[in-house]
Amino acid sequence: MAKQQHQHHTLTEQHTTLALFSDTIITSRNNPKIKQLRTLLKRPERERTGLALIEGLCQVIEALQQPGRVCQLIVAPDVLKSQQAWELVEAYKQQGLPWLYVSADVLECLSLKYAQQGIVAVIPQRWESLKELRLSTGDYWVALEAIQDPGNLGTILRTCDATGCRGLFLLDHAADPYDPVALRASRGAILSRRLVKASFQDFVDWKRLHHYPVIGTSDAAAVHYRQVGYPSPAILLMGSERQGLSQEQQAACDLVVSIPMRGNSDSLNVAVATAVVLYEAIQEDTY
Amino acid sequence: MAKQQHQHHTLTEQHTTLALFSDTIITSRNNPKIKQLRTLLKRPERERTGLALIEGLCQVIEALQQPGRVCQLIVAPDVLKSQQAWELVEAYKQQGLPWLYVSADVLECLSLKYAQQGIVAVIPQRWESLKELRLSTGDYWVALEAIQDPGNLGTILRTCDATGCRGLFLLDHAADPYDPVALRASRGAILSRRLVKASFQDFVDWKRLHHYPVIGTSDAAAVHYRQVGYPSPAILLMGSERQGLSQEQQAACDLVVSIPMRGNSDSLNVAVATAVVLYEAIQEDTY
């Protein structure tokens, strides 16, 4: 794929000229194609179509470098400056896949933060089946019970990437990792981490069937998170922002650890707590 | 103070009655007092007045329990249900300090998230002078260089509270810890942690004068964050979300540590990275 892309070297200037003279640039936010794309900013339409919008130069470049990862490309030719991105855009277009040129203003309405970088992509969501998933030694995963805040969810994905954690189980009614706020916080980790959606009960049945250890966290647990040996593979289970893990959920864990608190605070932000335990769990592995 | 508050026991019903019949309830968002209070949602007016608005039942209760911490109280009597809060409101009113009764709708315009809890307070901002600050053995502080995101800032304050870190240095042009988003993420830690504002240069001059060790973080540092002994007192210095610490800033540190990354990601969220190093630094202390 990388080779194929580099067969289409062209200078930015040439692309811009091409864009200006032979391609239509959509300048109205009310264009039906744009209106359709904008619906992907809302969860119901993302769920109905199985698609999502990603933005940010680094993230879109990473997606374009993964075969089959982008299914539509939206470029503001007056705004996109990156030579590398233009080369990837050209390679993408050669595949005959759909793309649009739009004005800076139109791109802005498809973008949460990085409109000034000039490119947005539509990607198919990727979800894996719980039933078929198997873990190997060295694999760590995080399971989030009913996480509510997409920013926390995205930050946890980013931490998964940094720690080499394979991916996330999203249990019960959770925020959407393809939410623009989650995507922004994930900093591209959505493209490299794996995702599984399940009910808590199905997750427990699956982990029991395969004897995968699950480590929960609770401020009431007697076991200090630094005073245990972490198994591998393992799944770190975190409770929701509001309620943490219920007694029943803790009972389904093989081990429940606590992170000590010293001040007035009785809890940590869930993304912070996840990182603190993850970094402890993986520390025995080689870096 | 606690004793004084409990001299004014009254039942919620009585308070509500009082509110309905003898106190004016402001029902218009355009009331000049309300318009004035709303300006505190913006940073320039917060800086001009040195005040801030806090919301959330737990946070306001905590503020009311600290002598001299609240300088104005705004209550929606039809919404506030907490008996404890009503007792504190009554004790507060007995001090002759200013308060307003407002409708649910008016409270909503002063509130980011917790309007349904029925109470908002105006507090004076508290900042300490760098020059007069001294650290003792066991003290940890966090210094944030030009942090931009108020959510990250608030989350770091919350982590400071959980780890017993004394407070924050906000260096150079930083987000405002009294921003409603920061306050919401801090979960009340704003009321218990200490705050110092300074330029990076003044901070460095001060730490050199007093020989306080500063520990920086950088993904390029050769020293693994788990393979060092952390001094005490100490200050953990974190770079901005975008740029991390510059070479000059790292050179001003006594030690620079790195948090290893395994995936595609080249950095962690700043609040996550702060927590990972803080929990490592304090782990040798007794809990």
Interface residues (C-beta under 8 A of the other chain):
Chain A: E62 G151 T155 R158 T159 C160 D161 A162 T163 G164 A185 R187 G188 A189 L191 S192 R193 H224 R226 I259 P260 M261 R262 G263 N264 S265 S267 L268 N269 A271 V272 A275 V276 Y279 Q283 Y287
Chain B: E62 G151 T155 R158 T159 C160 D161 A162 T163 G164 A185 R187 G188 A189 L191 S192 R193 H224 R226 I259 P260 M261 R262 G263 N264 S265 S267 L268 N269 A271 V272 A275 V276 Y279 Q283 Y287
